[in-house]
Amino acid sequence: MRGGRVAVVGGSITGCAFASAAVRAGAEEVVVLERTRGRLADRGVGLCVHDDRAAELAATGALPAGIAAHPLARRRWLVRDDAAGPAGRVFWEQPFPFHSYHWGLLWRGLREATPPSVRYRQGAAVAGVADAPGAAGGQAEVRLADGSVEPYDLVVGADGYRSVVREAVCPDHLPQYAGYVCWRGNLDAARLPAVTGTDPGTWPSDAVATVCFPGGSCVVYRIPGPDGLRVNWVLYATPPQVGCLPYDDPTSFPPGRVTEQLTAHLHEVLDRHFPPYWARVLGLTEPGDVHVQPLYDLAADRITAGRLLLAGDAASVVRPHTTSGAAKALQDASAFEAAWRAAGSWAGLVAAYGASRGAAGRELVALARRLGRAQVERTPAWAQMDGPAADTWWQAQLAGAPDIGGRAMTP
Protein backbone atom coordinates (compact mmCIF):
# COMPACT_ATOMS: atom_id res chain seq x y z
CA MET A 1 0.00 0.00 0.00
CA ARG A 2 1.46 3.35 -1.03
CA GLY A 3 0.35 6.96 -0.68
CA GLY A 4 -1.76 8.68 1.91
CA ARG A 5 -1.43 11.61 4.28
CA VAL A 6 -0.22 10.83 7.81
CA ALA A 7 -0.12 13.07 10.88
CA VAL A 8 2.21 12.20 13.75
CA VAL A 9 1.18 14.02 16.91
CA GLY A 10 4.34 14.60 18.95
CA GLY A 11 7.84 15.14 17.66
CA SER A 12 10.10 13.51 20.23
CA ILE A 13 11.80 10.11 19.98
CA THR A 14 8.62 8.19 19.16
CA GLY A 15 7.35 10.80 16.73
CA CYS A 16 10.56 11.01 14.74
CA ALA A 17 10.79 7.21 14.52
CA PHE A 18 7.21 6.93 13.24
CA ALA A 19 7.63 9.74 10.74
CA SER A 20 10.66 8.00 9.23
CA ALA A 21 8.89 4.63 9.25
CA ALA A 22 5.86 6.07 7.42
CA VAL A 23 8.05 7.55 4.68
CA ARG A 24 10.00 4.31 4.25
CA ALA A 25 6.75 2.35 4.06
CA GLY A 26 5.38 4.53 1.26
CA ALA A 27 3.38 7.44 2.69
CA GLU A 28 2.96 10.29 0.26
CA GLU A 29 2.89 13.03 2.90
CA VAL A 30 3.96 12.93 6.56
CA VAL A 31 3.42 15.82 8.96
CA VAL A 32 4.80 15.93 12.51
CA LEU A 33 2.84 18.20 14.86
CA GLU A 34 4.99 19.16 17.86
CA ARG A 35 3.51 21.53 20.41
CA THR A 36 6.86 22.71 21.80
CA ARG A 37 8.51 25.68 20.13
CA GLY A 38 11.89 25.33 21.82
CA ARG A 39 14.61 22.70 21.63
CA LEU A 40 13.38 19.22 22.47
CA ALA A 41 17.00 18.15 22.87
CA ASP A 42 16.97 19.84 26.28
CA ARG A 43 14.45 17.31 27.61
CA GLY A 44 15.38 14.28 29.63
CA VAL A 45 18.78 12.92 30.53
CA GLY A 46 19.70 9.24 30.42
CA LEU A 47 18.23 5.99 29.15
CA CYS A 48 19.44 2.52 28.20
CA VAL A 49 18.75 0.11 25.35
CA HIS A 50 19.43 -3.63 25.60
CA ASP A 51 22.13 -4.71 23.16
CA ASP A 52 19.86 -7.32 21.55
CA ARG A 53 17.09 -4.75 21.05
CA ALA A 54 19.59 -2.27 19.60
CA ALA A 55 20.82 -4.81 17.04
CA GLU A 56 17.24 -5.67 16.10
CA LEU A 57 16.27 -2.00 15.75
CA ALA A 58 19.36 -1.16 13.72
CA ALA A 59 18.43 -3.95 11.31
CA THR A 60 14.91 -2.53 10.81
CA GLY A 61 16.23 1.01 10.34
CA ALA A 62 14.50 2.33 13.45
CA LEU A 63 17.79 3.05 15.26
CA PRO A 64 20.14 5.04 13.01
CA ALA A 65 23.87 4.40 13.11
CA GLY A 66 26.29 6.88 14.60
CA ILE A 67 24.34 8.00 17.69
CA ALA A 68 26.61 8.28 20.73
CA ALA A 69 26.19 5.40 23.20
CA HIS A 70 28.16 4.20 26.21
CA PRO A 71 28.67 0.44 26.74
CA LEU A 72 27.52 -1.16 29.98
CA ALA A 73 28.17 -4.76 30.99
CA ARG A 74 27.31 -5.36 34.64
CA ARG A 75 24.97 -4.22 37.36
CA ARG A 76 26.12 -4.16 40.96
CA TRP A 77 23.58 -4.22 43.76
CA LEU A 78 24.91 -2.78 47.01
CA VAL A 79 23.95 -1.62 50.48
CA ARG A 80 25.44 0.63 53.09
CA ASP A 81 27.83 -1.35 55.27
CA ASP A 82 30.24 0.77 57.25
CA ALA A 83 32.46 -2.24 57.89
CA ALA A 84 32.88 -2.73 54.13
CA GLY A 85 34.07 0.82 53.52
CA PRO A 86 32.68 4.09 52.15
CA ALA A 87 31.43 2.54 48.87
CA GLY A 88 29.25 0.01 50.69
CA ARG A 89 29.01 -3.73 50.18
CA VAL A 90 28.17 -5.33 46.82
CA PHE A 91 25.89 -8.29 47.52
CA TRP A 92 25.16 -9.22 43.90
CA GLU A 93 26.52 -8.56 40.42
CA GLN A 94 24.50 -9.50 37.36
CA PRO A 95 25.17 -9.15 33.63
CA PHE A 96 23.79 -5.94 32.12
CA PRO A 97 24.21 -6.04 28.31
CA PHE A 98 23.01 -2.52 27.54
CA HIS A 99 24.24 0.74 26.03
CA SER A 100 23.30 4.04 27.63
CA TYR A 101 22.17 7.12 25.71
CA HIS A 102 21.61 10.79 26.36
CA TRP A 103 17.97 11.59 25.58
CA GLY A 104 18.86 14.75 23.69
CA LEU A 105 21.55 13.10 21.58
CA LEU A 106 19.29 10.17 20.75
CA TRP A 107 16.47 12.52 19.76
CA ARG A 108 18.85 14.61 17.67
CA GLY A 109 20.09 11.51 15.82
CA LEU A 110 16.52 10.41 15.08
CA ARG A 111 15.54 13.93 14.05
CA GLU A 112 18.49 14.23 11.67
CA ALA A 113 17.61 10.84 10.16
CA THR A 114 14.04 11.94 9.44
CA PRO A 115 13.61 12.21 5.65
CA PRO A 116 13.55 15.78 4.34
CA SER A 117 10.09 15.21 2.90
CA VAL A 118 8.66 15.12 6.43
CA ARG A 119 7.11 18.44 7.50
CA TYR A 120 8.14 18.94 11.12
CA ARG A 121 5.92 21.72 12.51
CA GLN A 122 6.92 23.08 15.90
CA GLY A 123 4.46 25.16 17.86
CA ALA A 124 1.58 23.14 16.40
CA ALA A 125 -0.41 22.27 19.51
CA VAL A 126 -3.12 19.65 18.93
CA ALA A 127 -6.32 20.22 20.90
CA GLY A 128 -8.09 17.05 19.78
CA VAL A 129 -8.42 14.35 17.14
CA ALA A 130 -11.35 12.35 15.79
CA ASP A 131 -11.91 9.36 13.60
CA ALA A 132 -14.10 10.79 10.84
CA PRO A 133 -15.11 8.29 8.16
CA GLY A 134 -16.15 10.02 4.97
CA ALA A 135 -14.57 13.36 5.84
CA ALA A 136 -13.46 15.24 2.75
CA GLY A 137 -9.81 14.62 2.01
CA GLY A 138 -9.18 12.07 4.75
CA GLN A 139 -10.55 9.63 7.28
CA ALA A 140 -9.32 11.30 10.47
CA GLU A 141 -9.29 14.89 11.66
CA VAL A 142 -6.82 16.85 13.78
CA ARG A 143 -8.06 19.97 15.56
CA LEU A 144 -5.29 22.43 16.37
CA ALA A 145 -5.26 24.87 19.27
CA ASP A 146 -5.86 27.76 16.88
CA GLY A 147 -9.20 26.20 15.91
CA SER A 148 -8.20 24.94 12.48
CA VAL A 149 -9.03 21.37 11.44
CA GLU A 150 -6.83 19.25 9.17
CA PRO A 151 -7.83 15.95 7.48
CA TYR A 152 -5.51 12.94 7.32
CA ASP A 153 -5.70 9.33 6.23
CA LEU A 154 -4.06 8.23 9.48
CA VAL A 155 -3.18 9.89 12.80
CA VAL A 156 -0.42 8.51 15.04
CA GLY A 157 -0.50 9.47 18.71
CA ALA A 158 3.14 9.84 19.72
CA ASP A 159 2.31 12.51 22.27
CA GLY A 160 3.38 10.86 25.50
CA TYR A 161 1.67 9.99 28.73
CA ARG A 162 -0.71 12.97 28.54
CA SER A 163 -1.76 11.94 25.03
CA VAL A 164 -4.53 13.89 23.32
CA VAL A 165 -4.89 11.08 20.80
CA ARG A 166 -5.42 8.55 23.60
CA GLU A 167 -8.39 10.60 24.76
CA ALA A 168 -10.04 9.83 21.42
CA VAL A 169 -8.99 6.16 21.24
CA CYS A 170 -9.86 5.20 24.82
CA PRO A 171 -11.23 8.18 26.77
CA ASP A 172 -11.89 6.09 29.88
CA HIS A 173 -8.19 5.27 30.36
CA LEU A 174 -6.06 7.63 32.46
CA PRO A 175 -2.57 7.15 33.91
CA GLN A 176 -2.71 6.05 37.56
CA TYR A 177 -0.23 7.31 40.15
CA ALA A 178 2.01 4.46 41.31
CA GLY A 179 2.39 5.79 44.85
CA TYR A 180 6.00 6.92 44.63
CA VAL A 181 8.31 9.20 42.67
CA CYS A 182 11.80 9.26 41.26
CA TRP A 183 14.37 11.96 41.74
CA ARG A 184 16.50 12.29 38.59
CA GLY A 185 19.82 14.04 38.23
CA ASN A 186 22.98 14.19 36.17
CA LEU A 187 26.46 15.62 36.51
CA ASP A 188 29.71 15.89 34.61
CA ALA A 189 31.67 12.65 35.07
CA ALA A 190 34.87 14.71 35.10
CA ARG A 191 33.89 15.72 38.65
CA LEU A 192 34.11 12.15 39.93
CA PRO A 193 37.81 12.30 40.89
CA ALA A 194 36.75 14.68 43.67
CA VAL A 195 35.03 11.65 45.18
CA THR A 196 36.97 8.65 43.91
CA GLY A 197 40.48 9.89 44.58
CA THR A 198 43.02 7.80 42.68
CA ASP A 199 41.20 4.44 42.81
CA PRO A 200 39.65 3.81 39.37
CA GLY A 201 38.27 0.47 40.54
CA THR A 202 35.72 2.00 42.88
CA TRP A 203 33.24 2.32 40.06
CA PRO A 204 34.25 0.82 36.67
CA SER A 205 32.96 2.65 33.61
CA ASP A 206 30.93 -0.33 32.38
CA ALA A 207 29.14 -0.88 35.70
CA VAL A 208 25.68 0.22 36.78
CA ALA A 209 25.36 0.73 40.53
CA THR A 210 22.06 0.04 42.27
CA VAL A 211 22.06 1.41 45.82
CA CYS A 212 19.42 -0.39 47.88
CA PHE A 213 17.78 0.92 51.04
CA PRO A 214 14.55 0.32 52.99
CA GLY A 215 11.70 1.66 50.89
CA GLY A 216 13.62 2.37 47.72
CA SER A 217 16.59 2.03 45.40
CA CYS A 218 18.78 4.21 43.20
CA VAL A 219 20.35 3.39 39.84
CA VAL A 220 23.57 5.22 38.84
CA TYR A 221 25.36 4.88 35.50
CA ARG A 222 27.39 6.84 32.97
CA ILE A 223 25.92 8.22 29.77
CA PRO A 224 27.42 10.05 26.78
CA GLY A 225 26.90 13.80 26.84
CA PRO A 226 27.37 16.65 24.41
CA ASP A 227 30.74 17.43 26.04
CA GLY A 228 31.89 14.06 27.35
CA LEU A 229 30.64 11.45 29.79
CA ARG A 230 28.04 12.33 32.38
CA VAL A 231 26.72 10.51 35.43
CA ASN A 232 22.99 9.81 35.35
CA TRP A 233 21.08 8.73 38.45
CA VAL A 234 17.47 7.82 39.24
CA LEU A 235 16.37 7.42 42.87
CA TYR A 236 13.00 5.78 43.61
CA ALA A 237 11.25 6.37 46.93
CA THR A 238 7.95 7.41 48.47
CA PRO A 239 7.77 11.21 48.80
CA PRO A 240 6.89 12.98 52.05
CA GLN A 241 3.16 12.80 52.61
CA VAL A 242 2.62 16.24 54.11
CA GLY A 243 2.68 19.47 52.16
CA CYS A 244 3.36 18.06 48.68
CA LEU A 245 1.14 18.44 45.66
CA PRO A 246 -1.41 15.72 44.93
CA TYR A 247 -0.28 13.31 42.23
CA ASP A 248 -3.68 12.20 40.93
CA ASP A 249 -3.08 14.15 37.71
CA PRO A 250 0.12 13.47 35.73
CA THR A 251 2.65 16.12 36.65
CA SER A 252 6.35 16.63 37.34
CA PHE A 253 8.74 19.00 39.04
CA PRO A 254 11.22 20.12 36.35
CA PRO A 255 14.80 21.26 37.02
CA GLY A 256 14.83 24.45 39.05
CA ARG A 257 11.29 23.90 40.36
CA VAL A 258 11.77 21.04 42.82
CA THR A 259 10.19 22.01 46.14
CA GLU A 260 12.27 22.53 49.27
CA GLN A 261 10.44 19.66 50.93
CA LEU A 262 11.29 17.21 48.14
CA THR A 263 14.90 18.38 48.17
CA ALA A 264 15.12 17.97 51.94
CA HIS A 265 13.65 14.46 51.69
CA LEU A 266 16.28 13.48 49.10
CA HIS A 267 19.08 14.69 51.37
CA GLU A 268 17.59 12.78 54.30
CA VAL A 269 17.58 9.55 52.27
CA LEU A 270 21.19 10.10 51.22
CA ASP A 271 22.36 10.84 54.76
CA ARG A 272 20.47 8.00 56.41
CA HIS A 273 20.74 5.14 53.92
CA PHE A 274 23.48 5.69 51.34
CA PRO A 275 27.08 4.56 51.57
CA PRO A 276 29.13 7.78 51.99
CA TYR A 277 30.80 7.40 48.59
CA TRP A 278 27.50 7.26 46.69
CA ALA A 279 25.96 10.04 48.77
CA ARG A 280 28.90 12.24 47.78
CA VAL A 281 28.53 11.30 44.09
CA LEU A 282 24.89 12.34 44.03
CA GLY A 283 25.77 15.38 46.12
CA LEU A 284 27.88 16.72 43.26
CA THR A 285 24.71 17.32 41.23
CA GLU A 286 23.83 20.97 40.74
CA PRO A 287 20.34 21.85 42.02
CA GLY A 288 19.38 22.97 38.51
CA ASP A 289 20.11 19.45 37.22
CA VAL A 290 17.69 17.68 39.59
CA HIS A 291 14.04 17.09 38.87
CA VAL A 292 11.32 14.92 40.39
CA GLN A 293 9.02 12.70 38.37
CA PRO A 294 5.94 11.15 39.99
CA LEU A 295 5.45 7.73 38.43
CA TYR A 296 2.30 6.53 36.69
CA ASP A 297 1.25 3.52 34.73
CA LEU A 298 -1.44 2.72 32.22
CA ALA A 299 -2.20 -0.39 30.20
CA ALA A 300 -4.77 0.53 27.57
CA ASP A 301 -7.21 -2.16 26.48
CA ARG A 302 -6.89 -0.91 22.91
CA ILE A 303 -4.32 1.17 21.08
CA THR A 304 -6.22 1.75 17.84
CA ALA A 305 -9.60 3.11 16.79
CA GLY A 306 -10.61 3.63 13.16
CA ARG A 307 -7.79 5.65 11.57
CA LEU A 308 -6.13 6.48 14.92
CA LEU A 309 -3.32 4.57 16.59
CA LEU A 310 -1.17 5.04 19.69
CA ALA A 311 2.59 4.62 20.07
CA GLY A 312 5.24 4.81 22.78
CA ASP A 313 4.09 6.31 26.09
CA ALA A 314 0.76 7.28 24.56
CA ALA A 315 -0.05 3.59 24.15
CA SER A 316 1.27 2.35 27.49
CA VAL A 317 2.72 4.27 30.41
CA VAL A 318 5.44 2.09 31.94
CA ARG A 319 7.43 2.80 35.10
CA PRO A 320 11.16 3.11 34.24
CA HIS A 321 12.22 -0.07 36.12
CA THR A 322 12.00 -2.16 32.94
CA THR A 323 14.64 -0.06 31.13
CA SER A 324 12.58 -0.44 27.99
CA GLY A 325 10.97 2.92 27.15
CA ALA A 326 13.07 3.94 24.17
CA ALA A 327 13.36 0.41 22.81
CA LYS A 328 9.60 -0.08 23.06
CA ALA A 329 8.92 3.16 21.17
CA LEU A 330 11.31 2.19 18.37
CA GLN A 331 9.86 -1.33 18.25
CA ASP A 332 6.42 0.25 17.83
CA ALA A 333 7.76 2.17 14.83
CA SER A 334 9.30 -0.98 13.34
CA ALA A 335 6.03 -2.90 13.77
CA PHE A 336 4.12 -0.01 12.20
CA GLU A 337 6.37 -0.05 9.15
CA ALA A 338 6.11 -3.83 8.80
CA ALA A 339 2.31 -3.70 9.14
CA TRP A 340 2.11 -0.98 6.50
CA ARG A 341 4.22 -2.92 4.01
CA ALA A 342 2.05 -6.02 4.42
CA ALA A 343 -1.32 -4.26 4.43
CA GLY A 344 -3.65 -3.74 1.50
CA SER A 345 -5.80 -1.15 3.23
CA TRP A 346 -5.75 1.37 6.07
CA ALA A 347 -8.00 -0.92 8.12
CA GLY A 348 -5.59 -3.79 7.60
CA LEU A 349 -2.63 -1.66 8.64
CA VAL A 350 -4.30 -0.47 11.85
CA ALA A 351 -5.52 -3.96 12.77
CA ALA A 352 -2.11 -5.55 12.22
CA TYR A 353 -0.34 -2.88 14.26
CA GLY A 354 -2.80 -3.22 17.14
CA ALA A 355 -2.45 -7.00 17.18
CA SER A 356 1.33 -6.73 17.16
CA ARG A 357 1.89 -4.07 19.82
CA GLY A 358 -1.08 -3.97 22.18
CA ALA A 359 -0.08 -7.01 24.21
CA ALA A 360 3.58 -5.95 24.28
CA GLY A 361 2.71 -2.73 26.08
CA ARG A 362 0.46 -4.41 28.61
CA GLU A 363 3.15 -6.98 29.37
CA LEU A 364 5.71 -4.25 30.09
CA VAL A 365 3.29 -2.44 32.40
CA ALA A 366 2.73 -5.63 34.39
CA LEU A 367 6.46 -6.30 34.68
CA ALA A 368 7.16 -2.73 35.76
CA ARG A 369 4.52 -2.99 38.48
CA ARG A 370 6.16 -6.14 39.84
CA LEU A 371 9.59 -4.53 39.79
CA GLY A 372 8.23 -1.40 41.45
CA ARG A 373 6.67 -3.39 44.27
CA ALA A 374 9.89 -5.33 44.80
CA GLN A 375 12.30 -2.39 44.60
CA VAL A 376 10.29 0.41 46.23
CA GLU A 377 6.93 -0.51 47.74
CA ARG A 378 7.83 -3.81 49.43
CA THR A 379 11.60 -3.90 49.56
CA PRO A 380 13.25 -7.03 50.94
CA ALA A 381 15.85 -7.12 53.70
CA TRP A 382 18.56 -6.02 51.30
CA ALA A 383 21.36 -6.20 53.88
CA GLN A 384 20.66 -9.91 54.47
CA MET A 385 20.91 -10.84 50.79
CA ASP A 386 23.71 -12.60 48.98
CA GLY A 387 24.08 -13.46 45.32
CA PRO A 388 21.95 -16.63 45.19
CA ALA A 389 19.17 -15.06 47.26
CA ALA A 390 19.18 -11.96 45.09
CA ASP A 391 19.03 -14.01 41.91
CA THR A 392 16.05 -15.99 43.23
CA TRP A 393 14.32 -12.73 44.23
CA TRP A 394 14.99 -11.25 40.77
CA GLN A 395 13.65 -14.24 38.87
CA ALA A 396 10.48 -14.07 40.94
CA GLN A 397 9.92 -10.49 39.78
CA LEU A 398 10.58 -11.35 36.14
CA ALA A 399 7.98 -14.13 36.43
CA GLY A 400 9.08 -15.76 33.19
CA ALA A 401 10.15 -12.66 31.29
CA PRO A 402 13.61 -13.28 29.81
CA ASP A 403 15.07 -10.00 31.11
CA ILE A 404 14.36 -6.31 31.46
CA GLY A 405 14.86 -4.13 28.40
CA GLY A 406 11.88 -5.53 26.47
CA ARG A 407 11.30 -8.69 24.49
CA ALA A 408 12.37 -9.44 20.95
CA MET A 409 9.78 -8.45 18.39
CA THR A 410 7.57 -11.17 16.97
CA PRO A 411 8.62 -11.76 13.34
Salt bridges, closest charged atoms under 4 A:
GLU29 OE1 - ARG5 NE 3.02
GLU29 OE2 - ARG119 NH2 3.08
GLU34 OE2 - ARG43 NH2 3.40
ASP42 OD1 - ARG39 NH1 3.96
ASP51 OD1 - HIS99 ND1 2.83
GLU56 OE1 - ARG53 NE 3.68
ASP81 OD2 - ARG89 NE 3.20
ASP82 OD1 - ARG80 NE 3.41
GLU93 OE1 - ARG76 NE 2.92
GLU150 OE2 - ARG121 NH2 2.87
ASP172 OD1 - HIS173 ND1 2.95
ASP206 OD1 - ARG74 NE 2.91
GLU268 OE2 - ARG272 NH2 3.06
GLU286 OE2 - ARG191 NH1 3.46
ASP297 OD2 - ARG319 NH2 2.74
ASP297 OD2 - ARG369 NE 3.16
ASP301 OD2 - HIS173 NE2 3.40
ASP332 OD2 - LYS328 NZ 2.87
ASP332 OD1 - ARG357 NE 2.61
GLU337 OE1 - ARG24 NH2 2.90
GLU337 OE2 - ARG341 NH2 2.85
GLU363 OE2 - ARG407 NE 2.59
GLU377 OE1 - ARG319 NH1 3.35
ASP403 OD2 - HIS50 NE2 3.50
